[in-house]
Amino acid sequence: MFEFTKEQEMIRAMVREFADTELAPKALEFDRKGEFPLEQVRKLGALGIIGIASSREYGGSKAGHLPAVIAVEEIARVYPSLAFILEVEQAPLYMIETWGTPDQKQAWLPPLIRGERIAAVAATEPTGGSDLSTLNTTAVANGDDYLLNGRKVYITNGGVGDWVLVLARTGERASILALEKGAPGFVVSRRQEMMGFRSGDVCELGFSNCRVPKTNLIGKEGGGQAIAMATFTVSRAAVGAVGLGIARGAFEIALKYAKERTLYGKPIANLQAIQFMLVDMDTEIDAARWLIYHPAACLDRGMAPRDIGKLSARAKYIGGEVAASVTMKAVQILGGYGVSPEYHLTRLLADAVEIFPATGTPQIMKFIQALEIVK
């Protein structure tokens, strides 16, 4: 079991209050509209939630990776779309702070942490996302710039992003380039309609002889794949936390309904069949919680991303599993109401499915774990 610090408990309480008062009353409306929640992102920045794991030098609180995971979980209880947006925003923050130059950090991190600017990471291509060695997007040196050409798909925050960190092939190896919104040759080809996370901004991006200054190179030329893999490893616990939050939200809805819904004059929570389902849901949530917190806590203790590959993949995998499993049980407990949008479970179920491909499919997560188990 984890011993939480007073600071971590305060962060959980603050984010939970924000979620319950600012998000819960409007979550269904947000989802129906399918609009990017810019106002809510700004509020997350003002509360210091975006920069929880970032350095104080740039406006963050440096509370750590575990508090960031906790914040994502609490928001996902009521509004998974925003939780996923928050999780996605952590990746460019981590990349820039870990591998960026002093000038890049000073210019980009403060407005991102305050929620005044949005960033995205563009890695996935039409040919796939998990095998980064098959990149078709290229960046060719041309004087003081790179000429960027290619396509990216399923890029969360891609359309609203003020900066997009693009993984592209520079010669034999990949590099990461920070591309500013509005650059000539950079187009948002289309917003991609998704089953869940309907408030998310998921887009296809195109680059045609797009000039990127060499000063916008993140890290060293040729170091992009290593940077991307380390960043995805760090991010996966937070993706799992989105799933954990979804499961908790669904469980709370089911438990409340079971206590209030009567059958033959008694609450259906008195029925053993319902009780067993609730026990299973509660057990799955508790088991997943510790698996998801573990890699984040390891990072806070100073472990490197390369040392938590299995833990991180397991956290992301179990997050998807618990979200889908618990939400499906909740739908069954509510019966006909379970498939009515006003009870939120159809929204949560659609969001739960979105966890599966994020930062790697369940099968890829198992593959990563297997490599460490059998080595």
HUDADA-V239187 format. One record per pair of residues at least 4 apart in sequence whose ideal C-beta (glycine too) atoms are under 7 Angstrom apart, sorted by sequence separation. I is the first residue (numbers start at 1). J is the second residue. If there is no record, write none. Layout:
BEGIN
I/J
I/J
END
This chain:
BEGIN
4/8
6/10
7/11
8/12
9/13
10/14
11/15
12/16
13/17
14/18
15/19
16/20
17/21
18/22
19/23
20/24
23/27
26/30
27/31
28/32
29/33
37/41
38/42
39/43
40/44
41/45
42/46
43/47
48/52
54/58
56/60
63/67
65/69
66/70
67/71
68/72
69/73
70/74
71/75
72/76
75/79
76/80
79/83
80/84
81/85
82/86
83/87
84/88
85/89
89/93
90/94
91/95
92/96
93/97
94/98
95/99
96/100
100/104
102/106
103/107
104/108
105/109
108/112
109/113
110/114
142/146
157/161
170/174
179/183
194/198
212/216
217/221
219/223
223/227
224/228
225/229
226/230
227/231
228/232
229/233
230/234
231/235
232/236
235/239
236/240
237/241
240/244
241/245
242/246
243/247
244/248
245/249
246/250
247/251
248/252
249/253
250/254
251/255
252/256
253/257
254/258
255/259
256/260
257/261
262/266
266/270
271/275
272/276
273/277
274/278
275/279
276/280
277/281
278/282
279/283
280/284
281/285
282/286
283/287
284/288
285/289
287/291
288/292
289/293
290/294
293/297
294/298
295/299
296/300
297/301
299/303
303/307
308/312
309/313
310/314
311/315
312/316
313/317
314/318
315/319
316/320
317/321
318/322
319/323
320/324
321/325
322/326
323/327
324/328
325/329
326/330
327/331
328/332
329/333
330/334
334/338
336/340
344/348
345/349
346/350
347/351
348/352
349/353
354/358
357/361
360/364
362/366
363/367
364/368
365/369
366/370
367/371
369/373
370/374
371/375
4/9
19/24
44/49
45/50
55/60
56/61
100/105
111/116
112/117
124/129
141/146
142/147
169/174
170/175
262/267
263/268
269/274
298/303
303/308
338/343
341/346
356/361
360/365
44/50
54/60
56/62
111/117
123/129
128/134
140/146
158/164
168/174
194/200
261/267
268/274
269/275
332/338
337/343
341/347
356/362
30/37
53/60
55/62
75/82
76/83
112/119
127/134
139/146
140/147
167/174
168/175
179/186
260/267
261/268
331/338
338/345
339/346
51/59
52/60
54/62
75/83
96/104
97/105
139/147
194/202
219/227
259/267
330/338
331/339
51/60
52/61
96/105
123/132
127/136
139/148
167/176
168/177
218/227
258/267
299/308
334/343
51/61
53/63
125/135
166/176
191/201
192/202
258/268
259/269
298/308
52/63
53/64
72/83
75/86
125/136
138/149
165/176
166/177
191/202
192/203
258/269
334/345
53/65
96/108
97/109
125/137
137/149
138/150
191/203
192/204
48/61
96/109
137/150
165/178
166/179
190/203
295/308
298/311
72/86
136/150
137/151
152/166
190/204
331/345
52/67
53/68
72/87
137/152
163/178
164/179
188/203
189/204
330/345
52/68
93/109
163/179
189/205
258/274
295/311
23/40
163/180
188/205
189/206
294/311
295/312
148/166
150/168
327/345
331/349
52/71
93/112
162/181
187/206
92/112
148/168
161/181
258/278
295/315
22/43
186/207
294/315
327/348
328/349
49/71
68/90
185/207
327/349
185/208
255/278
291/314
292/315
185/209
186/210
254/278
291/315
126/151
185/210
327/352
125/151
184/210
292/318
92/119
125/152
126/153
183/210
184/211
254/281
291/318
292/319
92/120
124/152
125/153
183/211
324/352
18/47
92/121
124/153
137/166
139/168
148/177
159/188
323/352
324/353
89/119
91/121
122/152
124/154
138/168
139/169
158/188
251/281
288/318
124/155
137/168
138/169
139/170
146/177
148/179
179/210
251/282
288/319
88/120
135/167
137/169
159/191
323/355
14/47
122/155
135/168
179/212
15/49
135/169
251/285
288/322
120/155
132/167
177/212
320/355
50/86
120/156
122/158
139/175
319/355
320/356
49/86
53/90
120/157
247/284
248/285
285/322
119/157
120/158
139/177
154/192
178/216
247/285
284/322
50/89
54/93
118/157
135/174
177/216
177/217
178/218
11/52
120/161
160/201
164/205
244/285
247/288
284/325
285/326
40/82
44/86
55/97
118/160
119/161
122/164
132/174
159/201
175/217
176/218
284/326
320/362
54/97
118/161
119/162
122/165
158/201
176/219
316/359
41/85
118/162
119/163
120/164
121/165
122/166
123/167
156/200
157/201
158/202
159/203
244/288
316/360
37/82
117/162
122/167
156/201
158/203
244/289
281/326
317/362
119/165
156/202
175/221
58/105
155/202
158/205
175/222
154/202
155/203
175/223
176/224
244/292
281/329
317/365
30/79
173/222
175/224
280/329
316/365
317/366
31/81
155/205
174/224
27/78
30/81
58/109
59/110
153/204
170/221
174/225
176/227
241/292
11/63
23/75
27/79
58/110
152/204
170/222
173/225
176/228
240/292
277/329
313/365
60/113
151/204
152/205
165/218
24/78
59/113
151/205
19/74
23/78
54/109
58/113
59/114
108/163
151/206
237/292
313/368
314/369
7/63
11/67
15/71
19/75
23/79
277/333
313/369
150/207
167/224
8/66
12/70
16/74
19/77
20/78
149/207
237/295
310/368
8/67
11/70
15/74
19/78
23/82
54/113
148/207
149/208
237/296
274/333
309/368
310/369
11/71
15/75
19/79
149/209
167/228
8/70
12/74
51/113
147/209
148/210
310/372
50/113
309/372
147/211
148/212
50/115
234/299
145/211
146/212
145/212
45/113
88/156
145/213
146/214
45/114
46/115
88/157
144/213
145/214
45/115
95/165
137/207
144/214
44/115
45/116
234/305
84/156
85/157
233/305
42/115
92/165
139/212
41/115
230/305
233/308
237/312
240/315
244/319
247/322
251/326
254/329
258/333
233/309
236/312
240/316
243/319
247/323
250/326
254/330
257/333
41/118
236/313
239/316
242/319
243/320
246/323
250/327
253/330
257/334
237/315
240/318
241/319
244/322
233/312
236/315
240/319
243/322
247/326
251/330
254/333
236/316
239/319
243/323
247/327
250/330
254/334
95/176
246/327
122/205
253/343
253/344
253/345
132/225
250/345
132/228
250/348
249/348
246/348
123/228
246/351
246/352
243/352
243/355
84/197
242/355
85/200
81/197
84/200
239/355
80/197
81/198
82/199
81/199
100/218
81/200
99/218
239/358
99/219
239/359
96/218
95/218
236/359
36/160
235/359
232/359
99/227
95/227
95/231
94/231
91/231
94/234
91/235
90/235
87/235
90/238
87/238
87/239
196/350
197/351
87/242
195/350
196/351
196/353
197/354
84/242
195/353
196/354
83/242
195/354
194/354
37/199
80/242
83/245
36/199
34/198
35/199
34/199
36/201
76/241
80/245
72/238
76/242
80/246
31/198
31/199
69/237
73/241
77/245
30/199
69/238
72/241
76/245
68/238
72/242
75/245
76/246
73/244
74/245
77/248
78/249
69/241
73/245
77/249
72/245
69/292
69/293
66/293
69/296
66/296
130/360
65/296
66/297
65/299
66/300
130/364
65/300
64/300
80/348
81/351
80/351
2/293
2/297
28/341
28/342
28/344
31/347
28/347
END
